[in-house]
Amino acid sequence: MNQSVSAQAPRVAYFCMEFGLDEKLPIYSGGLGVLAGDAMKAAKDAEVPLVGIGIFWNQGYTIQSLGKDGRVVDTNQPTLREGLEPTGIEFSLKIRDKLIPVTALKCELFGSAPLYLLEPVNEVDRWLTRRLYGGNDDDRVAQEVLLGVGGVRLLRALGHEVDVYHFNEGHAAFAGLELIREEMSAGLEFFAAWKAVRRKVVFTTHTPVVAGNEVHPLSRLFEQGADIGCFTKDQLARIGGDPFGMTVAGLRLSRIANGVAQLHGETSRKMWAHIRHASPIVAITNGVHQGTWQDGRIRNSYADTLWDAHQDLKWELIDEVERRTGVKLAVDKLLVGFARRAATYKRADLIFGDSERLEPLLKSGKLQLVFSGKAHPKDLPGKAVIERIAQMTKRYPQSVVFLQNYDMQLGRILTRGADVWLNNPRRPMEASGTSGMKAAMNGVLNCSVLDGWWPEGCEHGVTGWQIGGGYEGDDQDAHDQQDLIRVLTQEVIPTYYQYPHRWRQMMRSSIEMSETKFSAARMLSEYYSKLYPSGSGLTSFDGIERTVMNSEPLVGASAAF
């Protein structure tokens, strides 16, 4: 986006529950937050009028390790405030029938556009911001009132003019209620106010996983203050249903919504097709911030020295593995990386299902596997996956490694230093999968199920390899497991050891593909061309008055794993 475009660009307020700018500011849990952080950096680079609205989490997200018994242990520590600027702004929110003074810190660290992080003024009220995704479902709604209602009130207190409100995930939906309340206070009746607000709101939906789409009983909204003292049960139900779905509300409060990959757009349209008066869902594929995730040595050594640069990065990964685990991996042996949020649908341990064919490769050292990941503190099945992988490190101590407490620092090291990036989610459950984009930008070749972004980036045998052929049958696990081992043994491993020239050409093709198609700069440009213009999405909101309560089965659950 050039200066002339920036001068005409709409003024955007980007709401998100978490922002991943840097591991030094651990107010993120995973891909959602890192995406938001990359968007903020891209906005700064492009000099567009976009500000972020988030929450300052006192203890950030969980620090996760393995205990001596092999079980996952969660701990927390205070989030440092260095470099964050107090705004001096103060306003109040009513939560649980108590008036809570709220302020915000301003962050422009790590190359970010202005980001405002909300928190209660008084220590006694900071139970509200104690921990990202901590607490129970009541706490979650209270936190979402802070983000949504508090975010809008902060913008008013700052005197910040906004043309477009971008809700990144359903957590921000209560901002739409506050905007409606403002319109009603100015004299509009409920439906007219709702229609007026929809013209200013856009919405990004992320996970197709049921647990990631929150649903709450309407009673909880009233108890926590989400009704803002002005909405009836009928009005709330017309927006979000009864029970109240945060994603449903996002779709009904916005004029247009987007999925985060082309396949995810298709999946989301099917998933939410039963919701009447929802905004149309387009697809804008995620991108990653090149300056953050692509190592400068790769960027500057595209031609003859690319392999040397990659080997330097591989050594850095090997040294980090040794420092953390005591295991010394081999630089001349194939090193496969797998690191992401430890949700069960991502199937981190899928590769271990065929031990007969896998074991000789691991025992000989011909194949080395480095895993990392972090499970939601309440996700016991996700933690069990980590624990199973940890057991495999004992079975194959010189060729299987698990690196504890996955964060952005480890993400950079792994997506730069591995030879291959493995990704095998249960299609179509992966919304995007941005870690693979980061790997691709560093010439690390993806070997992945055709899910998320990979159907758009994969040219089999050229930019990487696909697994499973897009299969979605009931026996998908067994099917994909068999194909994963086939692709590894018949294509990936022979290419690495026997055809080094072809491998290096694939690295170059991967870099070209990712830089062109999967940068945060491209993503932001599409936001400004497809989402943010006033004519995008719904232009008529007729009929929302006839939304019938209780007529649509809602998809979702209250916990976001």
Backbone torsions as a table, in degrees:
resi	resn	phi	psi	omega
1	MET	NA	126.5	-176.7
2	ASN	-93.7	178.8	-175.1
3	GLN	-62.6	-38.9	-178.3
4	SER	-65.4	-37.8	176.2
5	VAL	-67.0	-43.6	-177.1
6	SER	-60.2	-37.7	-177.7
7	ALA	-63.8	-27.7	-178.4
8	GLN	-100.5	-1.1	-171.8
9	ALA	-70.2	143.9	175.6
10	PRO	-65.0	152.1	178.5
11	ARG	-84.8	121.9	-170.1
12	VAL	-116.9	137.5	168.8
13	ALA	-111.8	118.7	-172.2
14	TYR	-106.1	109.0	-176.3
15	PHE	-96.4	131.7	175.1
16	CYS	-153.8	145.7	-179.5
17	MET	-70.0	-26.1	-177.1
18	GLU	-142.2	148.1	178.0
19	PHE	-134.2	121.9	178.0
20	GLY	-102.7	90.2	178.3
21	LEU	-92.7	-37.0	-176.3
22	ASP	-168.2	151.9	179.7
23	GLU	-63.2	-19.5	178.7
24	LYS	-72.0	-16.5	177.0
25	LEU	-121.6	81.2	-168.5
26	PRO	-81.7	58.7	178.5
27	ILE	-103.9	37.0	-179.9
28	TYR	-140.0	156.3	177.2
29	SER	-110.3	-32.5	-175.8
30	GLY	-175.0	-138.6	-170.2
31	GLY	-59.6	-38.7	179.7
32	LEU	-59.6	-47.8	-178.2
33	GLY	-69.1	-40.2	-179.9
34	VAL	-67.1	-37.4	174.0
35	LEU	-58.9	-46.4	179.8
36	ALA	-62.1	-40.4	177.3
37	GLY	-63.5	-42.2	178.9
38	ASP	-65.1	-36.4	177.0
39	ALA	-64.4	-39.7	178.7
40	MET	-65.0	-38.2	178.2
41	LYS	-69.2	-39.9	178.0
42	ALA	-64.0	-37.2	178.1
43	ALA	-65.1	-39.2	176.1
44	LYS	-64.0	-45.6	179.9
45	ASP	-59.3	-40.9	-175.4
46	ALA	-84.9	-7.2	179.8
47	GLU	56.4	43.9	176.9
48	VAL	-96.4	155.7	-176.5
49	PRO	-81.8	76.9	180.0
50	LEU	-127.1	133.5	174.1
51	VAL	-122.2	149.3	177.8
52	GLY	-100.0	146.2	175.8
53	ILE	-123.9	118.4	-179.4
54	GLY	-143.5	-160.5	-178.0
55	ILE	-128.5	139.5	172.8
56	PHE	-86.5	111.2	-178.5
57	TRP	-90.8	118.9	-172.7
58	ASN	-60.2	-35.2	179.5
59	GLN	-117.4	11.4	178.2
60	GLY	56.8	-150.8	179.5
61	TYR	-96.5	171.8	-175.5
62	THR	-62.5	143.5	166.1
63	ILE	-96.6	123.0	-168.8
64	GLN	-119.6	131.2	179.5
65	SER	-139.9	173.8	176.7
66	LEU	-105.9	127.1	177.4
67	GLY	-75.3	173.9	-179.9
68	LYS	-61.6	-24.4	178.8
69	ASP	-86.7	3.6	178.9
70	GLY	84.3	5.1	-179.5
71	ARG	-94.2	150.1	179.7
72	VAL	-72.9	133.4	-179.3
73	VAL	-120.7	132.7	177.1
74	ASP	-106.7	132.5	172.4
75	THR	-135.4	170.1	-178.9
76	ASN	-142.1	156.1	174.6
77	GLN	-144.2	157.5	-175.7
78	PRO	-61.3	143.6	175.4
79	THR	-81.1	129.7	179.9
80	LEU	-72.2	147.5	-176.5
81	ARG	-108.8	4.2	-177.6
82	GLU	-56.3	131.8	176.7
83	GLY	86.9	-7.1	177.2
84	LEU	-90.1	135.2	-171.9
85	GLU	-104.0	119.2	175.4
86	PRO	-61.6	134.9	-179.4
87	THR	-83.2	-23.1	-174.6
88	GLY	77.9	-3.8	178.4
89	ILE	-74.6	141.7	175.1
90	GLU	-144.1	133.4	175.2
91	PHE	-148.9	178.1	-174.6
92	SER	-123.8	149.8	172.7
93	LEU	-127.7	144.8	174.9
94	LYS	-99.3	113.5	-179.7
95	ILE	-129.4	128.5	-177.3
96	ARG	53.8	41.7	177.5
97	ASP	64.1	17.6	176.0
98	LYS	-119.6	136.1	176.7
99	LEU	-81.4	116.5	-174.8
100	ILE	-111.0	118.9	174.2
101	PRO	-67.6	135.3	-176.0
102	VAL	-127.9	144.3	174.4
103	THR	-133.7	-169.0	179.4
104	ALA	-153.0	150.5	172.2
105	LEU	-104.4	143.6	177.9
106	LYS	-102.0	132.3	-179.8
107	CYS	-122.6	124.5	170.9
108	GLU	-129.0	30.1	179.7
109	LEU	-80.2	164.0	170.9
110	PHE	59.2	29.2	177.0
111	GLY	74.4	29.5	-177.8
112	SER	-96.1	147.4	164.8
113	ALA	-63.2	165.4	-176.6
114	PRO	-55.7	127.4	-179.9
115	LEU	-125.8	125.3	-179.6
116	TYR	-106.0	126.3	-175.9
117	LEU	-113.5	113.8	-175.3
118	LEU	-77.4	147.0	170.9
119	GLU	-161.4	152.8	174.8
120	PRO	-63.2	148.7	179.5
121	VAL	-69.6	-43.3	-172.1
122	ASN	-96.2	139.9	-178.6
123	GLU	-57.1	-35.8	-177.5
124	VAL	-62.9	-23.7	-178.7
125	ASP	-95.6	-0.3	-174.1
126	ARG	-82.8	10.3	164.1
127	TRP	-57.3	-27.5	-176.5
128	LEU	-65.8	-33.4	-176.4
129	THR	-119.1	25.7	-175.2
130	ARG	-62.3	-44.9	-170.2
131	ARG	-154.2	134.1	177.8
132	LEU	-62.0	124.8	-179.4
133	TYR	57.5	27.0	174.2
134	GLY	-95.4	170.9	177.7
135	GLY	82.4	-169.7	-177.0
136	ASN	-102.7	-171.5	-177.1
137	ASP	-66.0	-33.5	175.2
138	ASP	-61.7	-44.9	178.4
139	ASP	-60.2	-40.6	-178.7
140	ARG	-59.7	-45.8	179.5
141	VAL	-64.0	-41.3	177.8
142	ALA	-60.1	-41.6	178.2
143	GLN	-64.9	-37.1	179.6
144	GLU	-72.8	-28.1	170.4
145	VAL	-64.4	-43.7	177.3
146	LEU	-58.7	-48.4	-178.3
147	LEU	-64.1	-51.1	-172.2
148	GLY	-78.3	-62.2	-179.4
149	VAL	-65.5	-45.7	179.4
150	GLY	-62.8	-37.2	179.8
151	GLY	-62.3	-43.5	178.5
152	VAL	-65.4	-42.9	-179.4
153	ARG	-66.9	-33.3	175.2
154	LEU	-63.3	-45.6	179.0
155	LEU	-58.5	-39.5	178.2
156	ARG	-66.3	-42.3	-179.2
157	ALA	-65.1	-33.0	177.9
158	LEU	-76.6	-14.9	-174.0
159	GLY	71.8	27.8	-174.6
160	HIS	-88.5	119.7	179.4
161	GLU	-79.0	136.1	-177.1
162	VAL	-129.9	131.4	174.2
163	ASP	-96.8	-35.4	-176.3
164	VAL	-133.2	130.8	173.2
165	TYR	-104.5	116.9	-177.8
166	HIS	-104.9	112.7	177.7
167	PHE	-93.1	108.0	179.1
168	ASN	-90.0	92.9	-176.8
169	GLU	88.4	160.3	-173.2
170	GLY	-67.7	-12.8	179.9
171	HIS	-55.3	-27.4	-173.4
172	ALA	-92.2	5.3	-170.3
173	ALA	-59.3	-29.8	-177.9
174	PHE	-68.2	-15.6	171.8
175	ALA	-60.7	-35.7	177.6
176	GLY	-63.8	-36.8	177.5
177	LEU	-65.2	-41.1	178.3
178	GLU	-64.6	-37.9	177.7
179	LEU	-65.7	-39.1	176.4
180	ILE	-64.6	-42.4	178.3
181	ARG	-57.7	-41.7	177.8
182	GLU	-60.1	-44.7	-179.6
183	GLU	-65.2	-38.1	178.2
184	MET	-67.2	-37.6	177.8
185	SER	-64.3	-26.4	179.1
186	ALA	-85.3	-0.8	173.4
187	GLY	118.6	-8.4	-180.0
188	LEU	-80.2	146.4	172.6
189	GLU	-78.9	169.9	-168.6
190	PHE	-52.6	-53.2	-174.2
191	PHE	-68.5	-37.5	177.0
192	ALA	-65.6	-38.6	177.7
193	ALA	-65.3	-42.4	178.1
194	TRP	-59.1	-46.6	179.7
195	LYS	-62.4	-39.9	179.9
196	ALA	-64.3	-38.8	-178.5
197	VAL	-69.2	-40.1	-177.6
198	ARG	-57.7	-30.6	-179.5
199	ARG	-66.9	-16.6	-175.3
200	LYS	-109.4	-1.9	-170.9
201	VAL	-116.6	136.8	169.7
202	VAL	-125.0	158.5	-168.8
203	PHE	-141.5	133.6	173.1
204	THR	-107.9	121.6	175.0
205	THR	-99.2	140.6	-174.3
206	HIS	-112.2	-82.1	-164.4
207	THR	-79.9	134.3	168.9
208	PRO	-85.8	2.7	178.2
209	VAL	-78.9	132.2	-175.2
210	VAL	-52.3	-46.8	-174.0
211	ALA	-66.6	-15.3	-179.1
212	GLY	-86.9	-3.5	-179.1
213	ASN	-112.9	99.0	-170.9
214	GLU	-67.3	141.5	173.4
215	VAL	-133.0	133.4	-178.0
216	HIS	-132.4	144.1	172.2
217	PRO	-63.6	145.5	-178.7
218	LEU	-59.8	-30.9	179.0
219	SER	-58.7	-35.8	179.7
220	ARG	-66.2	-37.4	179.2
221	LEU	-62.5	-42.2	178.9
222	PHE	-67.7	-40.3	-178.9
223	GLU	-63.9	-35.6	-175.3
224	GLN	-92.6	-8.5	176.8
225	GLY	97.1	11.1	-179.4
226	ALA	-69.8	-18.1	177.3
227	ASP	-75.7	-10.4	177.4
228	ILE	54.9	23.7	175.7
229	GLY	72.0	12.3	-176.3
230	CYS	-137.9	-9.3	-176.8
231	PHE	-102.5	142.0	175.0
232	THR	-87.3	167.0	176.5
233	LYS	-59.7	-41.7	179.5
234	ASP	-60.8	-43.7	-178.1
235	GLN	-65.7	-43.9	178.9
236	LEU	-63.9	-40.3	-179.6
237	ALA	-65.3	-34.2	178.9
238	ARG	-67.3	-29.1	179.3
239	ILE	-83.5	-49.2	-172.6
240	GLY	-115.9	-2.3	-176.8
241	GLY	87.4	173.7	178.0
242	ASP	-134.0	102.0	7.7
243	PRO	-68.5	166.2	-171.1
244	PHE	-87.8	117.7	178.4
245	GLY	-95.3	125.1	-178.6
246	MET	-66.5	-37.6	177.1
247	THR	-70.6	-40.8	176.2
248	VAL	-57.9	-44.8	178.8
249	ALA	-61.0	-43.3	178.2
250	GLY	-59.0	-39.8	-179.7
251	LEU	-71.0	-30.0	-178.9
252	ARG	-92.2	-12.2	178.4
253	LEU	-95.6	-7.5	-173.7
254	SER	-113.0	159.8	175.1
255	ARG	-89.1	-22.9	-179.9
256	ILE	-153.9	147.9	178.2
257	ALA	-131.0	161.7	176.5
258	ASN	-137.0	142.4	165.0
259	GLY	-84.6	170.8	-168.3
260	VAL	-109.3	12.2	169.9
261	ALA	-162.5	163.5	-177.1
262	GLN	-62.6	-45.7	177.7
263	LEU	-64.2	-40.2	179.4
264	HIS	-63.9	-35.0	175.0
265	GLY	-60.0	-44.1	177.8
266	GLU	-63.4	-45.6	179.8
267	THR	-60.7	-43.3	-178.3
268	SER	-66.9	-39.5	178.6
269	ARG	-62.4	-38.6	176.6
270	LYS	-69.5	-42.5	-175.3
271	MET	-63.0	-36.8	-174.1
272	TRP	-110.7	16.6	-177.4
273	ALA	-62.5	-25.6	-177.1
274	HIS	-80.6	-6.7	-177.4
275	ILE	-87.0	111.9	179.8
276	ARG	-73.6	147.1	177.5
277	HIS	64.0	23.8	173.4
278	ALA	-79.2	153.7	175.4
279	SER	-70.7	153.1	176.0
280	PRO	-66.1	143.6	-179.1
281	ILE	-106.0	114.3	173.7
282	VAL	-99.0	176.7	179.3
283	ALA	-119.3	123.4	171.2
284	ILE	-126.0	107.6	-174.8
285	THR	-66.8	135.8	178.0
286	ASN	-57.8	162.2	173.1
287	GLY	-143.8	165.8	-178.2
288	VAL	-118.7	152.8	-176.0
289	HIS	-77.3	113.3	-172.7
290	GLN	-60.6	-41.0	-178.6
291	GLY	-65.1	-26.9	179.7
292	THR	-83.4	-41.6	-166.6
293	TRP	-104.5	-22.5	178.7
294	GLN	-94.3	123.3	179.7
295	ASP	-65.5	140.0	-178.7
296	GLY	-60.8	-30.1	179.1
297	ARG	-66.9	-33.7	175.3
298	ILE	-71.2	-43.0	-179.2
299	ARG	-61.2	-33.2	-175.0
300	ASN	-99.7	3.5	-175.1
301	SER	-132.7	38.9	-173.0
302	TYR	-60.0	-34.2	-172.8
303	ALA	-87.5	-110.6	-167.9
304	ASP	-69.1	-27.3	-173.3
305	THR	-101.2	13.3	-177.4
306	LEU	-59.4	-44.5	-178.2
307	TRP	-64.5	-39.9	178.3
308	ASP	-62.3	-42.0	178.4
309	ALA	-63.4	-41.4	178.6
310	HIS	-63.5	-41.8	179.7
311	GLN	-63.6	-37.2	175.5
312	ASP	-60.0	-43.6	-179.4
313	LEU	-69.2	-34.6	177.4
314	LYS	-66.1	-40.2	176.5
315	TRP	-61.2	-39.6	179.4
316	GLU	-62.9	-40.0	175.3
317	LEU	-64.9	-44.8	-179.6
318	ILE	-61.3	-41.8	178.7
319	ASP	-64.8	-38.8	179.1
320	GLU	-67.0	-40.0	176.3
321	VAL	-59.9	-45.4	-179.8
322	GLU	-64.5	-41.2	-179.7
323	ARG	-62.0	-38.4	-175.4
324	ARG	-86.0	-30.8	-171.5
325	THR	-123.2	-17.1	-174.8
326	GLY	84.1	-2.9	-179.8
327	VAL	-89.7	130.6	179.2
328	LYS	-104.8	107.0	177.8
329	LEU	-81.5	165.9	-176.8
330	ALA	-99.7	132.8	-177.8
331	VAL	-74.1	-23.2	-177.6
332	ASP	-94.8	9.3	177.3
333	LYS	-112.7	149.0	-177.2
334	LEU	-59.9	129.2	-178.7
335	LEU	-119.8	117.0	-178.7
336	VAL	-105.8	129.0	179.6
337	GLY	-106.7	144.9	174.8
338	PHE	-144.7	113.4	-178.5
339	ALA	-150.3	126.1	178.8
340	ARG	-176.0	179.1	176.8
341	ARG	-58.7	135.6	-172.7
342	ALA	-86.9	63.2	173.0
343	ALA	-91.2	147.6	-172.6
344	THR	-63.8	-32.6	-177.8
345	TYR	-67.6	-16.6	178.2
346	LYS	-79.2	-13.3	169.6
347	ARG	52.6	53.1	-177.0
348	ALA	-58.4	-30.7	-176.5
349	ASP	-97.9	15.0	-177.7
350	LEU	-57.3	-39.5	-174.8
351	ILE	-61.8	-24.6	-175.7
352	PHE	-82.4	-0.5	-176.9
353	GLY	-73.1	-19.0	-179.8
354	ASP	-116.5	73.0	-174.2
355	SER	-66.8	-26.5	-177.8
356	GLU	-61.5	-41.6	-179.9
357	ARG	-90.2	-26.2	-176.7
358	LEU	-81.0	-38.6	-171.6
359	GLU	-57.3	-44.3	179.2
360	PRO	-60.4	-34.8	179.5
361	LEU	-68.0	-39.7	-178.7
362	LEU	-74.7	-40.2	-178.4
363	LYS	-70.0	-30.8	178.4
364	SER	-80.3	-15.5	-177.0
365	GLY	82.5	4.4	179.8
366	LYS	-66.9	-25.5	178.3
367	LEU	-127.0	129.6	177.3
368	GLN	-120.5	133.4	-177.3
369	LEU	-119.1	124.8	176.7
370	VAL	-118.2	118.6	-178.7
371	PHE	-111.0	150.7	166.2
372	SER	-152.4	160.7	-179.9
373	GLY	170.4	163.2	-179.1
374	LYS	-140.9	130.4	179.5
375	ALA	-97.0	150.0	171.0
376	HIS	-55.8	138.2	-176.2
377	PRO	-54.1	-26.8	-178.9
378	LYS	-99.2	0.9	-176.6
379	ASP	-90.5	85.8	-177.1
380	LEU	-65.6	-40.1	175.7
381	PRO	-62.4	-36.6	176.6
382	GLY	-64.8	-40.6	176.9
383	LYS	-64.5	-35.1	179.3
384	ALA	-64.1	-33.7	176.9
385	VAL	-62.9	-45.9	177.9
386	ILE	-58.9	-43.1	-178.0
387	GLU	-65.8	-34.6	176.9
388	ARG	-67.5	-40.0	177.6
389	ILE	-65.2	-40.4	177.9
390	ALA	-59.3	-35.9	176.8
391	GLN	-65.4	-35.5	179.2
392	MET	-67.6	-28.2	177.3
393	THR	-66.3	-27.3	177.1
394	LYS	-79.1	-30.9	179.5
395	ARG	-74.7	-36.2	-179.8
396	TYR	-127.2	70.9	-167.6
397	PRO	-67.1	-19.8	-178.7
398	GLN	-101.4	-2.1	-176.0
399	SER	-134.7	-8.0	176.0
400	VAL	-125.4	126.8	-176.1
401	VAL	-131.1	142.2	170.6
402	PHE	-121.0	123.7	178.8
403	LEU	-98.5	122.7	-173.1
404	GLN	-80.1	157.4	174.2
405	ASN	57.8	60.6	177.9
406	TYR	-55.3	129.2	176.2
407	ASP	-148.8	-172.9	-175.9
408	MET	-64.1	-34.8	178.4
409	GLN	-61.8	-48.8	177.7
410	LEU	-63.6	-37.5	178.3
411	GLY	-58.3	-42.2	178.3
412	ARG	-64.7	-46.9	-177.1
413	ILE	-61.6	-43.3	-176.2
414	LEU	-72.3	-43.3	-177.2
415	THR	-76.5	-5.1	173.9
416	ARG	-103.2	-32.3	-169.0
417	GLY	-100.8	-17.6	178.4
418	ALA	-71.5	160.5	171.5
419	ASP	-86.7	-38.1	-177.4
420	VAL	-131.6	142.2	176.0
421	TRP	-110.0	116.4	-176.3
422	LEU	-95.0	136.9	180.0
423	ASN	-148.6	117.7	-177.8
424	ASN	-138.3	60.3	177.5
425	PRO	-69.8	165.4	175.1
426	ARG	-83.0	102.2	-177.8
427	ARG	-59.9	138.3	2.9
428	PRO	-104.3	47.0	-174.0
429	MET	-81.9	-16.5	179.3
430	GLU	-85.2	116.1	-179.4
431	ALA	-66.5	-49.9	-176.9
432	SER	-140.2	-62.8	179.8
433	GLY	84.7	58.8	-172.1
434	THR	-69.3	-17.8	179.0
435	SER	-60.1	-35.0	178.3
436	GLY	-65.5	-32.0	176.2
437	MET	-66.0	-40.9	179.8
438	LYS	-63.8	-42.8	177.4
439	ALA	-61.7	-47.0	-177.6
440	ALA	-58.9	-36.9	-180.0
441	MET	-66.2	-18.2	178.5
442	ASN	-104.7	12.0	179.3
443	GLY	77.3	11.6	174.8
444	VAL	-82.8	122.9	-169.9
445	LEU	-82.9	129.3	179.3
446	ASN	-79.6	136.7	169.4
447	CYS	-125.2	103.4	-163.7
448	SER	-145.6	149.9	166.3
449	VAL	-60.4	147.1	-179.9
450	LEU	-77.0	75.3	179.7
451	ASP	-138.9	162.9	-179.6
452	GLY	59.5	-131.0	-176.6
453	TRP	-77.3	-20.9	-166.8
454	TRP	-64.6	-32.4	174.3
455	PRO	-58.1	-25.7	179.1
456	GLU	-85.8	-25.2	-175.4
457	GLY	-102.2	-17.8	-171.9
458	CYS	-84.1	124.1	162.7
459	GLU	-121.8	100.7	-167.7
460	HIS	-55.2	126.8	-178.9
461	GLY	80.9	-0.6	-179.5
462	VAL	-119.1	-56.6	177.9
463	THR	-101.8	-6.0	-177.6
464	GLY	157.3	-154.9	-177.4
465	TRP	-136.0	148.9	174.9
466	GLN	-105.4	151.9	178.3
467	ILE	-119.5	132.5	166.6
468	GLY	91.7	-13.5	175.6
469	GLY	64.4	20.9	179.9
470	GLY	78.9	17.9	-177.0
471	TYR	-68.6	137.7	-179.4
472	GLU	-131.9	27.1	-178.7
473	GLY	-74.6	173.8	-179.0
474	ASP	-62.6	-27.7	-179.9
475	ASP	-97.9	33.6	-175.4
476	GLN	-59.8	-38.3	-178.9
477	ASP	-59.7	-50.4	-179.4
478	ALA	-65.7	-40.3	179.9
479	HIS	-61.9	-49.4	-176.9
480	ASP	-69.7	-35.6	178.0
481	GLN	-61.4	-45.0	179.3
482	GLN	-64.1	-42.5	-177.9
483	ASP	-71.5	-33.3	177.3
484	LEU	-59.5	-48.3	180.0
485	ILE	-65.6	-37.4	178.5
486	ARG	-62.5	-47.9	-178.6
487	VAL	-64.2	-41.1	179.2
488	LEU	-62.5	-49.0	-172.8
489	THR	-78.5	-31.0	-174.7
490	GLN	-100.4	-17.5	-176.9
491	GLU	-125.9	-55.8	-173.9
492	VAL	-66.5	-55.1	-176.4
493	ILE	-63.0	-46.4	177.3
494	PRO	-60.2	-39.1	179.6
495	THR	-63.8	-43.0	-177.7
496	TYR	-63.6	-45.5	-172.7
497	TYR	-88.7	-26.1	-172.5
498	GLN	-109.9	-22.5	-174.5
499	TYR	-131.4	67.3	-176.3
500	PRO	-61.1	-34.4	179.0
501	HIS	-62.8	-43.3	179.0
502	ARG	-65.0	-39.7	178.6
503	TRP	-58.6	-44.5	-177.8
504	ARG	-69.0	-33.7	175.7
505	GLN	-67.2	-37.8	175.8
506	MET	-63.3	-37.5	176.6
507	MET	-59.6	-44.6	179.0
508	ARG	-63.5	-41.7	179.2
509	SER	-64.1	-37.1	178.1
510	SER	-64.0	-44.0	179.8
511	ILE	-63.9	-46.0	179.5
512	GLU	-59.2	-46.2	-179.0
513	MET	-60.1	-48.0	-173.9
514	SER	-72.2	-40.3	179.3
515	GLU	-62.8	-36.4	-176.8
516	THR	-76.9	-45.4	-168.7
517	LYS	-101.5	-23.1	-164.9
518	PHE	-128.0	38.1	175.1
519	SER	-94.9	152.4	174.9
520	ALA	-64.6	-28.5	177.1
521	ALA	-62.5	-43.2	176.9
522	ARG	-64.7	-43.2	178.6
523	MET	-58.4	-48.1	-178.9
524	LEU	-63.0	-40.1	177.3
525	SER	-59.1	-39.6	178.0
526	GLU	-70.5	-33.2	173.4
527	TYR	-57.5	-46.1	-176.5
528	TYR	-73.6	-21.4	179.5
529	SER	-97.4	-27.3	-174.1
530	LYS	-112.7	-33.6	-175.9
531	LEU	-97.9	-47.9	-167.0
532	TYR	-80.2	-28.3	179.7
533	PRO	-57.8	142.3	-172.8
534	SER	-62.8	-22.6	-179.5
535	GLY	-88.2	1.6	-176.7
536	SER	-79.3	148.9	174.4
537	GLY	75.6	-148.1	-178.0
538	LEU	-67.2	133.4	173.8
539	THR	-108.3	-15.0	176.9
540	SER	-125.4	137.6	-178.9
541	PHE	-119.3	27.4	179.3
542	ASP	-64.0	141.0	173.3
543	GLY	101.4	-11.5	-176.8
544	ILE	-67.4	-20.7	176.8
545	GLU	-62.7	-23.3	-174.9
546	ARG	-96.3	7.6	175.7
547	THR	-56.3	125.0	-175.3
548	VAL	-98.1	127.8	177.1
549	MET	-66.3	149.0	172.3
550	ASN	64.7	13.7	-176.7
551	SER	-95.2	-10.1	-175.2
552	GLU	-124.3	122.9	175.5
553	PRO	-65.9	133.2	-178.5
554	LEU	-94.6	146.2	175.8
555	VAL	-103.1	133.2	174.2
556	GLY	142.6	175.3	177.1
557	ALA	-151.1	169.9	-171.4
558	SER	-82.2	-22.1	-176.1
559	ALA	-93.4	135.1	-179.4
560	ALA	-106.2	94.3	179.8
561	PHE	-93.6	NA	NA
